[in-house]
Amino acid sequence: MVKALVAFEVGVPPEVVEVTLPELGAGDVRVRIEAAGVCHSDLSMVNGTITPKFPVVLGHEAAGVVIEVGQAVDDVEVGGRVVLNWAAPCRSCWFCLHAEPWLCRVVEGAVSKPGGVLEDGTPVHVALGTGAFAEEAIVPRSGVVPLPAVVGFDVGAVMGCAVLTGMGAVRNTADVRSGESVVVLGVGGIGLSAIAGARLAGASRIIAVDVNESKEAFARDLGATDFLLFEEKLPKAVRALTDGRGADHAFECVGKPATIRAAWGSVRRGGQCTVVGVGRVTDEVTFNAMEIYHFARTLTSSVFGSCDAERDIPIIAAHAASGSVDLSRLISDRTHLQGVVEAFARMESGQGVRTLVTPQG
């Protein structure tokens, strides 16, 4: 049995309990979790924005050490350092075969899946097929990517979701070019990763936006040139910083109608607005027909940063190893499994950025 953080229903604080993981399948890998990041998606499963099957072991952004492999796994070794890939692709569906593994049919809608039993025999599920807020996790072979020895487990953990999603949105989805201007709404782990990605891409102006002024220091550390507090007239403030045109790119990392509209309005004619944040199914955003025609903007979403973890993690790890980006700056707090509930409270109040969990501690 392993200790794990389990949510039993919406609105009820999760608890640390013992879970018996399922037997290792032929194509599976067992990982001892060394570090896990607290992502907003974890909170969304507790507050009802995302609806997993309960009870569910939370957590999906993690890194650790392989301690066992299935008999059909011949390219991963026990003792190997890995980043968990919660969006483990099947590599055989239409999307995977057309180089879009982030849209894999197996991953689509897989908010949770069966993952063992509680001490009393009750079946338990694991969040996003991972369940990383635990001492150990069992994932498919495609759910792990090697982590170079020069990159710590803490940085490896945040690479698994926040960094891939934010940097990927900039690099893969929007293809930001050197000299372009960027505005990022929402300075959490994903937003900061987008800022870091924009700096690496050579963006000339990087405008960070948040409701909490304490986020300015984090944003500037990762590459923001300007910081604005969110307000109704945000598009006007962004135009004032971009020669009256608006930004070439906007990245909405919140998932709220108001911030999506503000991101759209902050983009120049012919620019691109990329929605990265995950909103509720009941939230609606409206546009009139004339503005769609007149502004000639592109509105798109970025799922998991349009990333293939096996392709993108080595690229990001190389940047981290060379010092061209300091991803440790994403980590504002550290805790253990029992401290995740408090981390959720900090997240809801807009305090800090990423809390790192050490399940073994």
C-alpha positions in Angstrom: 0.0 0.0 0.0 1.0 3.6 -0.6 0.0 6.9 1.0 -2.0 9.1 -1.4 -4.1 12.2 -1.4 -7.7 11.2 -2.2 -10.7 13.4 -3.0 -14.0 11.7 -2.1 -16.5 14.3 -3.5 -16.8 17.8 -4.8 -16.3 20.5 -2.2 -14.9 18.2 0.5 -11.2 18.6 1.4 -9.2 15.6 0.2 -7.5 13.3 2.7 -4.2 11.4 2.9 -5.1 7.7 3.0 -3.6 4.4 2.0 -4.3 3.0 -1.4 -3.4 -0.4 -2.9 -2.3 0.2 -6.5 -3.3 -2.3 -9.2 -0.9 -5.0 -10.4 1.6 -3.8 -12.9 0.5 -4.5 -16.5 2.8 -5.8 -19.2 3.2 -2.3 -20.7 3.2 -0.3 -17.5 5.9 1.4 -15.4 5.9 1.9 -11.6 7.4 5.2 -10.5 8.4 6.4 -7.0 7.2 10.0 -7.0 10.0 12.4 -5.9 8.3 15.7 -6.6 4.8 16.8 -7.8 3.5 20.2 -8.7 0.1 21.4 -7.5 -1.7 22.4 -10.7 -5.0 24.3 -11.1 -6.5 21.2 -12.7 -6.1 19.4 -9.4 -8.1 22.2 -7.7 -10.7 22.0 -10.5 -11.4 18.4 -9.7 -12.1 19.4 -6.1 -14.3 22.5 -6.8 -16.3 20.8 -9.6 -15.0 22.6 -12.7 -13.7 19.2 -13.9 -15.6 16.1 -13.0 -13.6 12.9 -12.3 -15.0 9.7 -10.9 -14.7 9.6 -7.1 -12.9 8.7 -5.0 -9.9 9.9 -7.0 -6.1 10.2 -6.2 -5.2 13.7 -7.3 -2.0 14.9 -9.0 -0.6 14.6 -12.4 2.4 16.9 -12.7 5.4 14.9 -11.4 8.8 13.4 -11.7 10.4 10.4 -10.0 12.4 7.2 -10.3 11.3 4.0 -12.1 11.2 1.1 -9.6 9.5 -1.5 -11.7 8.7 -2.1 -15.4 6.2 -4.5 -17.1 7.4 -7.5 -19.1 6.7 -5.8 -22.4 8.7 -2.6 -21.6 12.2 -3.0 -23.0 13.3 0.7 -23.3 12.9 2.0 -19.8 15.2 0.8 -17.0 14.7 0.5 -13.3 16.4 3.4 -11.6 15.8 5.7 -14.5 14.8 9.3 -13.7 11.6 10.3 -15.5 9.0 13.0 -16.0 5.4 11.8 -15.9 3.4 12.5 -19.0 -0.3 12.7 -18.0 -1.3 13.0 -21.6 0.1 9.5 -22.5 -0.7 9.0 -26.2 -1.7 5.7 -27.7 0.4 6.4 -30.9 -2.2 4.6 -33.0 -5.3 6.7 -33.3 -5.9 9.1 -36.2 -4.6 12.1 -34.2 -1.5 10.4 -33.1 -0.8 9.1 -36.6 -1.2 12.7 -37.9 1.3 14.1 -35.5 -1.2 15.5 -32.9 -0.7 13.3 -29.9 -2.0 16.0 -27.6 -5.4 15.3 -29.1 -5.1 11.6 -28.7 -8.5 9.8 -28.5 -7.4 7.8 -25.5 -6.4 11.0 -23.7 -9.5 12.9 -24.7 -12.0 13.2 -21.9 -9.9 10.8 -19.7 -10.3 12.9 -16.6 -9.8 9.8 -14.4 -9.4 6.0 -14.7 -9.5 3.1 -12.3 -6.3 2.9 -10.3 -6.6 0.5 -7.3 -8.6 0.2 -4.1 -8.8 1.9 -0.8 -8.1 0.0 2.4 -11.7 -1.1 2.8 -11.8 -2.4 -0.8 -13.6 0.6 -2.4 -12.4 1.1 -6.0 -10.4 4.3 -6.4 -9.6 6.3 -9.6 -6.5 8.3 -10.5 -6.5 11.8 -11.9 -5.7 12.1 -15.6 -4.5 8.5 -15.6 -1.7 9.4 -13.2 -2.5 10.0 -9.5 0.8 11.7 -8.7 -0.1 12.9 -5.2 1.1 9.6 -3.9 4.3 7.8 -2.9 4.1 5.7 -6.1 2.2 5.8 -9.4 1.6 3.2 -12.2 1.5 4.7 -15.7 1.7 3.3 -19.2 5.1 3.3 -20.9 4.1 6.4 -23.0 3.4 8.1 -19.6 7.1 8.6 -18.8 9.9 10.6 -20.5 13.5 10.5 -19.4 14.8 13.3 -17.2 18.4 14.2 -17.6 20.5 13.9 -14.5 21.5 17.6 -14.6 17.8 18.6 -14.1 16.4 18.3 -10.6 13.2 16.4 -9.8 11.5 19.7 -8.8 12.1 21.3 -12.2 11.3 18.0 -13.9 7.9 17.9 -12.1 6.7 21.4 -13.3 8.0 20.6 -16.7 5.4 17.8 -16.9 2.4 20.1 -17.2 2.8 23.9 -16.5 5.9 24.3 -18.5 4.9 22.1 -21.4 1.5 23.8 -21.5 2.7 27.4 -21.3 5.9 27.2 -23.3 4.2 24.9 -25.8 1.4 27.4 -26.4 4.1 30.0 -27.3 6.4 27.7 -29.3 4.1 25.2 -30.9 0.6 26.7 -31.1 1.2 30.4 -31.7 4.8 30.1 -33.1 5.8 33.5 -31.6 8.7 35.0 -33.6 11.6 37.3 -32.6 10.6 40.9 -32.3 6.8 40.2 -31.8 4.9 41.6 -28.8 3.1 39.3 -26.4 0.5 39.8 -23.6 -0.1 37.0 -21.0 -3.2 37.1 -18.9 -2.9 35.1 -15.7 0.5 34.8 -13.9 0.3 31.3 -12.5 2.6 28.4 -13.4 1.3 28.2 -17.0 1.3 32.0 -17.5 4.8 32.3 -16.2 5.9 29.4 -18.5 4.3 31.3 -21.4 6.3 34.4 -20.4 9.5 32.4 -20.2 8.7 30.9 -23.6 8.1 34.3 -25.1 11.5 35.5 -23.8 13.2 32.5 -25.3 11.4 33.2 -28.6 12.9 36.7 -28.6 9.6 38.6 -28.1 10.4 42.4 -27.9 7.7 43.2 -25.4 6.1 40.8 -22.9 3.2 42.2 -21.0 2.1 40.2 -17.9 -1.4 40.7 -16.5 -2.9 39.5 -13.2 -5.3 40.6 -10.5 -2.6 40.3 -7.9 0.2 42.9 -7.9 2.5 40.5 -6.0 2.8 38.5 -9.2 4.8 41.2 -10.8 8.1 40.1 -9.4 7.6 36.6 -10.6 6.6 37.8 -14.0 9.7 40.0 -14.4 12.0 37.3 -13.1 10.8 35.1 -16.0 11.1 37.7 -18.7 8.1 40.2 -18.6 9.0 43.7 -19.7 5.8 45.2 -18.3 3.1 44.4 -15.7 -0.5 45.5 -15.7 -3.3 44.8 -13.2 -6.3 43.3 -14.8 -9.2 45.8 -15.4 -12.0 46.4 -17.8 -10.0 48.8 -19.9 -7.0 46.4 -20.3 -7.0 46.4 -24.1 -6.5 50.2 -24.1 -3.6 49.9 -21.7 -2.0 47.2 -23.9 -2.4 49.3 -27.0 -0.7 52.1 -25.2 2.4 49.9 -24.8 2.3 48.6 -28.4 2.3 51.7 -30.5 -1.5 51.9 -30.5 -2.0 48.6 -32.4 -2.3 46.0 -29.7 -0.1 42.9 -29.1 0.8 40.5 -31.9 -0.1 37.6 -29.5 -2.3 37.2 -26.4 -2.2 34.1 -24.2 -5.2 33.7 -21.9 -4.2 31.5 -19.0 -7.2 31.8 -16.7 -10.3 30.3 -18.5 -12.8 33.0 -17.7 -15.1 34.8 -20.1 -13.9 38.3 -19.0 -10.2 37.4 -19.5 -10.9 35.7 -22.8 -12.7 38.9 -24.1 -9.9 41.1 -22.7 -7.2 38.9 -24.4 -9.1 39.1 -27.7 -9.5 42.9 -27.4 -5.8 43.3 -26.6 -4.6 41.8 -29.9 -3.9 44.0 -32.9 -5.8 43.6 -36.2 -4.5 40.4 -37.8 -3.0 39.2 -34.5 -3.6 35.9 -32.6 -5.4 35.2 -29.4 -4.6 31.8 -27.8 -6.8 30.5 -25.0 -4.8 28.2 -22.7 -7.0 28.4 -19.6 -9.7 25.8 -19.0 -13.1 27.2 -18.2 -16.4 25.8 -17.1 -18.9 24.3 -19.6 -21.5 26.8 -18.4 -19.2 29.9 -19.1 -20.1 31.6 -22.4 -18.1 34.1 -24.5 -19.8 36.2 -27.1 -18.5 38.0 -30.3 -20.4 40.0 -32.8 -20.1 39.2 -36.5 -18.6 42.6 -37.4 -15.7 42.4 -35.0 -14.8 39.0 -36.3 -14.6 40.3 -39.8 -13.1 43.7 -39.0 -10.2 42.7 -36.8 -9.1 39.7 -38.8 -7.8 38.1 -35.6 -7.2 34.4 -35.1 -8.8 32.9 -32.0 -7.6 29.4 -31.1 -7.0 27.2 -28.1 -3.9 25.4 -27.0 -4.4 21.9 -25.6 -1.4 20.8 -23.5 0.7 23.4 -25.5 0.3 21.3 -28.7 3.1 19.2 -27.2 4.5 15.8 -27.8 6.2 15.3 -24.4 8.8 12.9 -25.9 9.8 15.6 -28.4 9.4 18.7 -26.2 10.7 17.7 -22.8 14.3 17.1 -24.1 14.2 20.6 -25.7 13.0 22.3 -22.5 15.4 20.3 -20.4 18.3 21.4 -22.5 17.3 25.1 -21.9 17.0 24.4 -18.2 20.4 22.7 -18.1 22.1 25.4 -20.0 20.8 28.1 -17.8 18.9 29.9 -20.6 15.8 29.7 -18.4 15.5 29.2 -14.7 12.4 27.1 -14.2 13.0 26.8 -10.4 11.6 30.3 -10.2 8.1 28.8 -10.9 8.2 27.2 -7.5 7.1 29.5 -4.7 6.2 27.0 -2.0 7.1 23.5 -0.9 5.0 21.0 1.1 4.1 17.4 1.7 0.9 15.5 0.9 -0.9 16.8 4.0 -0.2 20.4 2.8 -1.9 20.2 -0.5 -5.2 21.5 0.8 -3.4 24.6 2.1 -1.8 24.9 -1.3 -5.3 24.9 -2.9 -6.3 27.7 -0.6 -3.2 29.8 -1.6 -4.1 29.1 -5.3 -7.7 30.3 -4.8 -6.5 33.5 -3.2 -3.9 34.2 -5.9 -0.9 33.8 -3.6 2.4 32.4 -4.9 2.8 30.4 -8.1 3.6 26.7 -7.9 3.6 24.6 -4.8 5.9 21.6 -5.0 4.9 18.4 -3.1 7.4 15.8 -1.9 5.3 12.6 -1.2 8.3 10.8 0.3 8.7 13.4 3.0 
